[in-house]
């Protein structure tokens, strides 16, 4: 008498009724107004149109940082809280932690066999990452960053990936990987498209071209009112303007760029610009009006954040639920991959 063992198979995926988006953040610290203008505002809009997966990319963080890893847990929590506070709805969006979907690493391994070293080296952002992080020689992990990103996108079969122009080359590599796998083995993957929003960059409070945590020139979404007031008070304006009665330059002036982005009183903004150009308003008043506008913008964000923070376990539950859904998708994808590659010889 023999006993037949049945190997469990992943459940069939439910049919997708909407196109799927994969987006995400690296957990390197709190998110700021620059993130809102560049990514989060658009992300909130997209969640009502697409089936959205939001990845907290802790694996990716390791490609440029191996110190202070004890801080990652706090950063993960803050990144999720920042997304929730600007209006990301966990009932609509699958929020998950990359390291809680270990299938991603195996998929990355298979994809790495499809990409040559010279092709990986041609990714334009590699040199930027090395320069920004003062890296003389890239690690194998940093070189393979875009391939791991392809695994993130394709493990949940993303159709669209919202990225800036600087990341478009990563999506093109993902498209190449999907096509090559489909041609070599079986049509498992969609060929995703980059979804490139209008380019919007917010300068730092010090006048530099980009707001950045590392440059200490950012206004965080979670900053308290007094912190915001002090940061606005110290903002860079028109360096050629000595007195309040001097005509000032509005174009390229960080204070007015922030007014345009966040001040919901357009008539006030136009009045301030007109008076600034003719030397009839000082920086003190212009900055005070900006602080008031930022407070109108940030107050509901702080309120939503406080609601989530009142239940210490809620963020963990959201991450756990989202990660389980993402892992279920990745398991199905990996099963299809292994079957297509004839690597399921002993079952799964």
Order of alpha helices (4+ residues) and beta strands (2+ residues): beta-alpha-beta-alpha-alpha-beta-alpha-alpha-alpha-alpha-alpha-beta-alpha-beta-alpha-alpha-alpha-alpha-alpha
